């Protein structure tokens, strides 16, 4: 299987070599910036934010915090006026003159993404942080407009949308667009050094990886019945973590980071998955999520990745990833995405006395590093496109989710070629039109039934 070390034109070793001296981009302060990579007649890169929720606002903050030349937020788009206002107010307070978004460049509605991108020039950047179902639709328009892109993960939620995204990847490559995907752990310097050490054989042959994201209610994965006069579609978009068509559910949106960082360390994608899970005491919540998920991923060489996911109240919590090899073991991440606290142990006992390497402290913020790397590629006109890897990581995540939801073993190629598309008309949705799924007479939505519904997830 193809190496997954890098798909963006920069090798992981080259990237680390760069970021080791440019952690805060300080080493680039005196470089000559080629004028042809800029939008318009100045060297200011304008940015439009499409999807003004918490993650979108955070991505905009990172974009405005880069030190690789002038940037300006010039447009914001969302379907909800309150989200747009909240994001604008927060960003304007923190960045003031770097936020130049007058009322005429605040766009509301399903066509707002087009209006925001139309306000940019070729070579500018659009941030795509709407629910993942809309990713391919908006990426397609960004390519048509000749815009560089930062998009959040996951970038796909099923087989058909993955195939669409891979086709769009090829189109974006032909146009030499720079595209970042929000799997920021790939930009972590500490994880990068751990990866290099694993590839150099320090852990021997990797045969087992373990990942855990077990916590209480996260995001909007626990959804109450619709109240008031909000439209069905608006309600589902506001609660997108609860609906498989919109986000791949809690599984895809929350577990993808742990899956991706483990696959990175293995330097391969798994070839199949079998999974287990269920709804145990969901009460009156009407979302489509299970309470807990367990997946056994198998790689081509027989190595395993065991993934544990759970959203339950008052239970033991853990947020970490580990790997085990024939010569030792390692922490990939512990207690969240950042800092990683990566370290290597001489055996399988992960105790302090057996540590043989640990990452440097403090660790640069990977959320900022991913933007520094993207902007560096834009400024220097370097090949940089993370879409293929992001789509594959999203597909592998969906593969595990489908195994849990159907009770069947799901192979990589089966998931990629699966014909069930959650929202085939997502590009035609309107706020006052029908939603991709509807509630029953009791206000509840179809949920997965492993062993009963075996060819599709609900």
C-alpha positions in Angstrom: 0.0 0.0 0.0 1.2 3.5 -0.8 3.1 5.3 1.9 1.0 7.9 3.7 3.9 9.9 5.0 3.2 12.9 2.8 0.8 13.8 0.0 1.4 17.5 -0.1 4.6 17.8 -2.0 6.7 18.3 1.1 8.1 15.2 2.8 7.5 14.9 6.6 11.3 15.1 7.1 11.6 18.2 5.0 8.6 19.7 6.7 10.1 19.1 10.1 13.4 20.4 9.0 11.6 23.6 8.0 9.4 23.9 11.1 12.3 23.1 13.3 13.7 26.5 12.3 10.4 28.2 11.6 8.3 27.1 14.5 6.8 30.5 14.7 7.8 31.4 11.1 10.5 33.7 12.5 13.1 32.4 10.1 11.0 33.5 7.1 10.9 37.1 8.2 13.5 38.2 5.6 12.6 36.1 2.7 11.7 37.5 -0.7 8.1 36.8 -1.4 7.4 36.1 -5.1 4.7 38.6 -6.2 3.0 36.2 -8.6 1.6 34.1 -5.8 -0.4 37.0 -4.3 -3.9 38.0 -5.0 -4.3 41.4 -6.8 -1.6 44.0 -6.8 -0.5 43.8 -3.2 1.0 41.0 -1.1 -2.0 40.9 1.2 -3.8 37.5 1.2 -7.5 38.0 1.7 -9.4 35.3 3.6 -13.1 34.4 3.5 -14.6 32.3 6.3 -17.4 29.9 5.2 -18.9 28.4 8.3 -18.7 30.7 11.3 -19.0 28.2 14.2 -16.4 27.5 16.9 -14.0 25.6 14.7 -14.3 28.1 11.8 -13.6 31.0 14.2 -10.6 29.1 15.6 -9.3 28.5 12.1 -9.7 32.2 11.2 -7.7 33.1 14.4 -4.9 30.8 13.3 -4.9 32.3 9.8 -4.7 35.8 11.2 -1.9 34.8 13.5 0.5 33.7 10.8 3.7 35.8 10.4 4.4 35.0 6.8 3.2 38.3 5.3 0.0 40.4 5.6 -3.3 38.7 5.7 -6.8 40.0 6.2 -10.2 38.5 6.9 -12.5 40.1 4.3 -15.7 38.1 4.2 -17.8 35.7 6.4 -20.6 33.4 5.3 -23.0 31.2 7.3 -26.6 30.1 7.2 -27.2 31.4 10.7 -27.0 35.2 11.4 -26.3 34.7 15.1 -23.3 32.5 14.4 -21.9 35.0 11.9 -22.3 37.8 14.4 -20.7 35.9 17.2 -17.7 34.9 15.1 -17.3 38.5 13.6 -17.5 40.1 17.1 -14.9 37.7 18.5 -12.4 38.1 15.6 -12.9 41.9 15.4 -12.1 42.2 19.1 -9.0 40.2 18.9 -7.6 41.3 15.5 -9.2 44.7 14.9 -7.7 46.1 11.6 -6.9 42.6 10.3 -10.7 42.0 10.1 -12.2 44.1 7.3 -15.7 42.6 6.9 -18.3 45.4 6.3 -22.0 44.5 6.2 -21.9 44.0 2.5 -19.4 41.2 2.9 -21.4 39.3 5.6 -23.3 36.7 3.7 -26.2 34.6 5.0 -27.9 31.6 3.4 -27.2 28.5 1.3 -25.7 30.6 -1.5 -23.5 32.6 0.9 -20.5 30.5 0.3 -20.5 31.5 -3.3 -20.9 35.2 -2.5 -18.0 35.0 0.0 -15.7 33.3 -2.5 -16.8 35.7 -5.3 -15.5 38.5 -3.1 -12.0 37.1 -3.3 -9.4 37.1 -6.0 -7.5 34.2 -7.4 -4.8 33.1 -5.0 -6.7 34.2 -1.9 -7.8 31.7 0.7 -11.2 30.4 1.7 -11.8 28.5 5.0 -14.4 25.8 4.7 -15.7 24.9 8.1 -19.4 24.1 7.5 -20.7 20.6 8.3 -18.7 18.0 6.3 -21.6 17.1 4.0 -21.1 20.4 2.2 -17.4 20.0 1.8 -17.2 18.7 -1.7 -19.8 21.2 -2.9 -17.9 24.2 -1.6 -14.5 22.8 -2.6 -15.7 22.4 -6.1 -16.7 26.1 -6.3 -13.4 27.1 -4.7 -11.5 25.3 -7.5 -13.6 27.0 -10.1 -12.7 30.3 -8.5 -9.0 29.5 -8.4 -8.8 29.8 -4.6 -6.5 28.2 -2.1 -8.4 26.4 0.6 -8.3 25.3 4.2 -11.0 22.8 5.0 -11.9 21.1 8.2 -12.0 17.4 8.8 -13.7 15.0 8.0 -13.8 16.0 4.3 -16.2 13.1 3.4 -18.8 11.1 5.2 -19.4 8.1 2.9 -18.1 6.3 -0.2 -19.7 8.5 -2.9 -18.6 11.7 -1.3 -15.1 10.3 -1.0 -15.0 9.5 -4.7 -16.1 13.0 -5.5 -13.5 14.5 -3.2 -10.7 12.4 -4.8 -11.8 13.7 -8.3 -11.8 17.2 -7.0 -8.3 16.7 -5.6 -7.0 15.9 -9.1 -8.6 19.1 -10.4 -7.1 21.2 -7.6 -3.7 19.7 -8.3 -4.0 20.6 -12.0 -4.6 24.2 -11.0 -1.7 24.2 -8.5 -4.0 25.2 -5.6 -2.7 25.0 -2.1 -5.1 23.0 0.1 -4.8 22.3 3.8 -7.0 19.8 5.7 -7.6 20.2 9.4 -5.9 17.0 10.6 -3.5 19.2 12.5 -1.9 16.3 14.4 0.1 15.7 11.1 1.8 19.0 11.7 2.8 18.4 15.2 6.6 18.5 15.5 6.7 16.0 18.4 4.5 13.4 16.6 6.7 14.1 13.5 9.8 13.2 15.4 8.1 10.1 16.8 7.2 9.1 13.3 10.8 9.4 12.1 12.0 7.3 15.0 9.5 4.6 14.3 10.4 4.6 10.6 14.1 4.4 11.6 13.3 1.2 13.5 13.5 2.3 17.1 10.3 0.5 18.0 10.9 -2.5 15.8 7.9 -3.8 13.9 4.6 -2.1 14.9 2.0 -4.8 15.6 -0.5 -3.0 17.8 -1.9 0.5 18.1 -4.6 1.6 20.6 -6.7 4.7 20.6 -9.3 6.1 23.0 -11.7 9.0 23.0 -14.1 8.2 25.7 -15.8 11.1 27.3 -19.2 12.7 28.2 -21.4 14.5 25.7 -19.2 16.2 23.1 -20.2 18.9 20.7 -23.8 18.6 19.7 -23.8 14.7 19.5 -26.7 14.5 22.0 -29.7 16.1 20.3 -33.1 16.9 21.8 -36.3 17.0 19.9 -36.9 19.9 17.7 -38.7 22.8 19.4 -40.1 26.0 18.1 -40.4 27.2 14.5 -36.9 26.3 13.3 -37.1 24.5 10.0 -36.2 20.8 9.9 -33.1 21.3 7.8 -31.9 24.3 9.9 -32.4 22.2 13.0 -30.3 19.3 11.7 -27.5 21.6 10.5 -27.4 23.3 13.9 -27.1 19.9 15.5 -24.9 18.4 12.7 -23.0 16.0 15.0 -26.2 14.2 15.6 -27.0 13.3 12.0 -25.0 10.9 9.8 -25.7 12.7 6.6 -24.3 16.0 7.9 -21.1 14.9 9.7 -20.7 11.1 9.8 -22.0 11.6 13.4 -19.9 11.6 16.5 -17.8 8.8 15.3 -16.5 10.5 12.2 -16.2 14.0 13.6 -14.5 13.1 16.9 -12.6 9.9 16.3 -10.9 10.8 13.0 -7.9 12.4 14.7 -7.0 9.4 16.8 -7.5 7.1 13.8 -5.4 9.3 11.5 -2.5 9.8 13.9 -2.3 6.0 14.5 -2.3 5.3 10.7 0.4 7.9 10.3 2.6 6.1 12.8 1.9 2.8 11.0 2.5 4.6 7.7 -0.4 2.7 6.1 -4.2 2.6 5.9 -6.0 -0.4 7.3 -7.5 -2.8 4.8 -10.6 -3.8 6.8 -12.5 -3.1 10.0 -14.9 -4.9 12.2 -16.8 -3.1 14.9 -19.2 -3.2 17.8 -21.4 -0.7 19.5 -24.9 0.3 20.5 -27.4 2.7 22.1 -27.8 1.7 25.7 -29.7 4.4 27.6 -30.0 7.3 25.1 -33.2 8.4 26.8 -35.2 11.0 24.9 -32.3 12.1 22.7 -33.2 11.7 19.0 -29.8 11.8 17.3 -28.4 8.8 15.3 -25.3 8.2 17.4 -24.4 5.1 19.4 -23.3 5.5 23.0 -20.2 3.5 22.5 -18.1 2.2 19.6 -15.2 -0.4 19.5 -13.4 -1.0 16.2 -10.7 -3.5 15.3 -8.8 -2.2 12.2 -6.5 -4.6 10.4 -3.5 -3.6 8.3 -2.2 -5.5 5.3 0.6 -7.0 7.4 -1.9 -8.2 10.1 -1.1 -5.5 12.6 -4.1 -4.2 14.5 -5.5 -0.8 15.6 -8.0 -1.0 18.4 -10.2 2.0 18.7 -12.5 2.8 21.6 -15.1 5.6 21.5 -17.8 6.5 24.0 -20.1 9.3 24.9 -21.5 8.6 28.3 -22.0 10.6 31.5 -20.2 9.8 34.7 -17.8 7.2 33.2 -14.0 6.9 33.1 -12.6 9.3 30.5 -9.5 9.0 28.3 -8.3 10.8 25.2 -5.0 9.2 23.9 -3.3 7.0 21.4 -0.5 4.5 21.8 1.6 2.1 19.7 3.4 -1.1 20.4 6.3 -2.6 18.5 8.7 -5.6 18.8 11.3 -3.4 20.5 9.2 -1.0 22.6 6.1 1.1 22.9 5.2 4.8 22.6 2.7 7.4 23.5 1.5 9.1 20.3 -0.7 11.5 22.2 -2.1 11.8 25.7 -4.8 13.9 27.3 -6.0 15.5 24.1 -4.7 16.7 20.7 -2.1 19.2 22.0 0.4 19.0 23.6 1.0 15.4 22.5 3.4 14.5 25.3 4.9 11.9 22.9 7.5 9.6 24.3 9.1 6.2 23.8 9.5 3.3 26.3 12.1 0.5 26.2 9.4 -2.2 26.7 5.7 -2.6 26.8 5.3 -1.2 30.4 4.6 2.5 29.9 6.2 3.7 33.1 8.4 6.7 33.8 11.5 4.6 34.6 11.4 3.0 31.1 11.2 6.2 29.1 14.1 6.4 26.5 12.9 9.4 24.6 10.4 12.2 25.2 9.4 15.2 23.1 10.7 18.6 23.8 8.6 20.9 26.0 6.9 23.3 25.3 5.5 21.9 22.0 4.5 24.4 19.3 0.7 24.5 18.7 -0.2 22.2 15.7 -3.3 24.2 15.0 -1.0 27.2 14.3 1.7 25.1 12.5 -0.8 23.8 10.0 -1.6 27.3 9.0 2.1 28.4 8.9 2.8 25.5 6.6 -0.1 26.3 4.3 0.8 30.0 4.1 4.5 29.2 3.5 3.4 27.0 0.5 1.2 29.9 -0.8 3.9 32.5 -0.4 6.6 30.4 -1.9 4.4 28.7 -4.5 5.3 25.2 -3.3 3.3 22.1 -4.1 0.9 21.6 -1.1 -2.3 19.6 -1.2 -3.6 17.5 1.7 -6.9 16.5 0.2 -6.1 13.0 -0.9 -4.8 12.1 2.5 -7.7 13.8 4.2 -10.2 12.0 2.0 -8.5 8.6 2.8 -8.5 9.3 6.5 -12.2 10.2 6.3 -12.9 7.0 4.4 -11.0 4.9 6.9 -13.0 6.5 9.7 -16.3 5.9 7.8 -15.2 2.3 7.3 -15.0 1.7 11.1 -18.3 3.5 11.6 -20.1 1.4 9.0 -18.7 -1.8 10.5 -20.2 -0.8 13.9 -23.5 0.3 12.4 -24.1 -2.8 10.2 -22.4 -5.5 12.2 -20.4 -6.5 9.1 -16.7 -6.6 8.3 -16.0 -3.6 6.0 -13.0 -3.5 3.7 -11.3 -0.3 2.5 -12.3 -0.9 -1.2 -15.8 -1.9 -0.2 -16.3 1.4 1.6 -14.8 3.4 -1.2 -17.0 1.8 -3.8 -20.2 1.7 -1.6 -23.1 3.3 -3.4 -25.1 4.5 -0.4 -24.8 8.3 -0.2 -26.3 9.9 2.8 -27.3 13.1 1.1 -27.1 12.8 -2.7 -28.8 16.1 -3.2 -26.8 18.1 -0.7 -25.8 20.6 -3.4 -29.5 21.3 -4.1 -30.7 21.9 -0.5 -32.5 25.1 0.5 -33.3 26.2 4.0 -37.0 26.0 3.5 -36.8 22.7 1.6 -36.9 19.1 2.8 -34.0 17.7 4.9 -32.1 14.5 3.9 -33.9 12.5 6.6 -37.1 13.0 8.5 -38.3 12.2 12.0 -41.1 9.7 12.7 -44.4 10.5 14.4 -42.6 10.5 17.8 -40.0 13.0 16.6 -37.2 10.4 16.4 -34.9 9.6 13.5 -33.8 6.3 12.0 -30.8 4.7 13.8 -28.4 2.0 12.9 -29.5 -1.6 13.6 -26.5 -3.9 13.4 -27.4 -7.3 12.0 -30.8 -6.1 10.8 -29.8 -3.3 8.5 -26.6 -4.7 7.0 -26.1 -3.0 3.6 -26.6 0.6 4.8 -26.2 2.4 8.1 -29.9 3.2 8.8 
